Amino acid sequence: MTFPRTQFMVAIIGLTLAACDPNSDAEQPAVSDDKITIFTGGPIYTGVGDAAMAEAVAVSGGVILAVGTRTLVEESAGADFEIVDLNEAAMYPGFTDAHAHLLGIGMREITLNLESVTSVAELVDVVRTEIEKTPAGETVYGRGWIETHWPEGRFPHRADLDPVSPNNPVILQRADGHAVIVNSYAMEKAGITAETEIAGGEVRILENGEPTGLLIDKAQLLVSDLIAAPSAARKEEAYRKASEVYAAYGWTSIHSMSVDPGNIDMMEGLAEDGGINIRVYNSIDKDGFDWLLENAPRADTSGRIITRALKLYADGALGSRGAALFAPYSDSAASTGLLLIEKPEALDIMRRALAADIQVNTHAIGDRGNRLVLDWYENTFSESPDMGDVRWRIEHAQILHLDDIQRFAELSVIPSMQPSHAIGDLFFAPDRLGPDRLDGAYAWRSLIDSGAIIAAGSDAPVERGDPLIEFYAAVARRGLNGYQDDNWRPAEAVTRAEALKMFTLWPAYASFQENALGTIEHGKRADFSVFSADIMTIPESDILDAKPVMTIVDGVIVFDARN
């Protein structure tokens, strides 16, 4: 295996001195009685600077002891160590999904999964099959459909579902979680008519006044009583499954959003008995704000589960036309989207959160939604000139007015963005937004150039949750089939060194953990993602063919594809 010599030697000199020099300024970790393991045999990207490289990493007790050339690392480890041969696979700092929903990922695996549905007709067939094994009167619930590539070119309608489900409520949630399609039986059971209204939501109506069965954003609450809440045993199964799936993808950590505080004890218990074997950084749902005020910051005894943030929603999603825009949707002149929180409530919550040192992470997708959140943050910050290092975030930050891009860096607000949203949405975003607003859409390059850092993630189960898809999307800004046109704004792609930071160091910073995570350095936790190919150098299209080989958390291999 060969390396770029200049970069490699500079990295080795600097890293080895930090690892082996007892007079180094770097804090020296306590030497553990645990065995020493050395990972070597493939390219190791430390993530330091522009992703400096090493030959070997020594680990003991979950801590990185030495990084550098294999010879020097083995000498620093002494006589008693174990070698883990990477066998030419490439190792990176542990990849972090900076925005996903851990419980939802698990529930996707154990309930009706609609991700693979490719048409309205297929959706109906899936529902028909599920109805055949469901007792009359029981609700059929599924999640994951997205209509943007369907040949019918439209949302599903309750009339599509009614012939195959006359005696069961059917509730099918769109992949983004911001809309459901329901059948007429469900509408009748929930008392929904063409006259039904709900603040922050919409019951979609045709021009003839007929409800379609599509419920947008808070209108979904109208049918929530028809869906049985998962039992504690079911939630535990989902959390275990989600952890297993995410470790198998190569993630070592997840920032889990909209978490019910009633699940925290369960999550901490699962982490302590190995049921959750990756790191979890929780943002509590707004309904749990009072709990958060009393309990945050909080961590379990393993240090794997940290809870210290609040998740708010400013608007809806682009696909269901719920994202709040300044001007009407280009393909729906009557709509500018939805606001899910108003200024007085937002400012009250934000002031209380700032006083309690609680991080605020607010969902905003449309240009108007993002402008409002930036305004509210700025208002809150201006009232507390002596505030500390708060690291508040905007989750998604998908469509920005050009005047607002610089404000992220100026306010030290972190855009938490999901690259796969771009390569999915840009197939339909030109229709939703028109050509001009695309200049501020998924503007990763512009944000980084302005001085902001991006904490990148996937938003699973909205998206698949594969780190290799996310990395590819960030650097290629192409569809999974390679498609790209001028509407995709190719210049907004990022470099591979930047993409690596977006999934490692910058999410660590966005969760106040950059001193422990995010790079492969002496004294940090031994979290590593190992993939079958060197995604920093192979052709862009080949990134999608790489496979996870090992996932290591605290020096323990929690996923191993070699066996």
Buried (B, 14 or more C-beta within 10 A) or exposed (E): EEBEEEBBEEBBEBBBBBBBEEEEEEEBBEEBEEEBBBBBBBBBBBBBEBBBBBBBBBBBBBBBBBBBBBEBBBBBBEEEBEBBEBEEBBBBBBBBBBBBBBBBBBBBBBBBBBBEBEBBBBBBEBBEEBBEEBEEEEBBBBBBBBBBEBEEEEBBBBEBBBEBBEEBBBBBBBBBBBBBBBBBBBBEBBEBEEEBEBEBBBBBBEEEEEBBBBBBBBBBEBBEEBBEEBEEEBBBBBBBBBBBBBBBBBBBBBBBBBBBBEBBEBBBBBBBEEBBBBBBBBBBBBEBBEBBBEBBBBBBEBBBBBBBBBBBBBBBBBBBBBBBBBEBBBEEEEBBBBBBBEEEEBBEBBBBBBEBEBBBBBBBBBBBBBBBBBBBBBBBBEEEEEEEEBBBBBBBBBBBBEEBBBBBBEBBBBBBBBBBBBBBBBBBBBEBBBEEBBBBBBBBBBBBBBEBBBBBBBBBBBBBBBBBBBBBBBBBBBBBEEEBEEBBBEEBBBBBBBBBBBBBBBBBBBBBBBEBBBBBBBBBBBBBBBBBBBBBEBEBEEBBEBEBBBBBBBBBBBBBBEE
